[in-house]
């Protein structure tokens, strides 16, 4: 079994026109750019990142201080389960890639593992492809 290459940006990965998970033929441009079909992306928790907006501000308005919540958490804390959960919420399956830009890979994997053992995340192929459980979602909300 081959693990998915998460170290290369999707737009730079060569694609064969087949899903790297299930080998079905890829038809749409998004699937071709990821090299993964829509069903497999959904199962892996790969979703487009949604921009964070300040409530009550019309879309498209630039507001001083508007930014990514994960950036604020990372800038003001050490690596911990909460940072992992916020990264998964904000970046889905790309959370690992985002975090290894700021922290050593071994530390990131250790925290992903801790989050899974504590029941905040679940994963299929690899621990760094985790998705939030209800318990993880509640911890972020609380």
C-alpha positions, 0 to 999 in steps of 0.5 A: 500500500502506498501512502498519499504524497502530502509533501507536494502541493496538489497543483504540482503533483503529476496525475494519471487521470485516476484516483490515487485511492480507489483508481476510478477515472477522474473527470473534473478539474478539482479531482485532477488537481488533487489526484483524488476523486470527490468520494475519496476526498470526502472520506478523507475529509479533504474539503476546500478551505472556507475563509474566516470572516468577522460576524456581521461584516459583508463578504468582500470587505477587508477589516483590519485584524481579520484573519485565519483563526489557526494563525492566531492560535499557532502564534500564541501557543505551543503545539498541543491538541487544540492546535491540531484540532483547529488545524484539522477544522480549518485545513482538513487533510492538509492540516499536517502540511500547514503545521510542519511549516511551523513545528517539527514533523515528529512533534506534529505526528505525536500531537496528532496521535495524542488527539486520536488516543484521546478520542478527539479525532479519527483516521483511516489511512494515516494519523495525519489524515484525521477528521474531527469526532463529535468530541473534538468538535465540542472541545473546539467550541468550548 
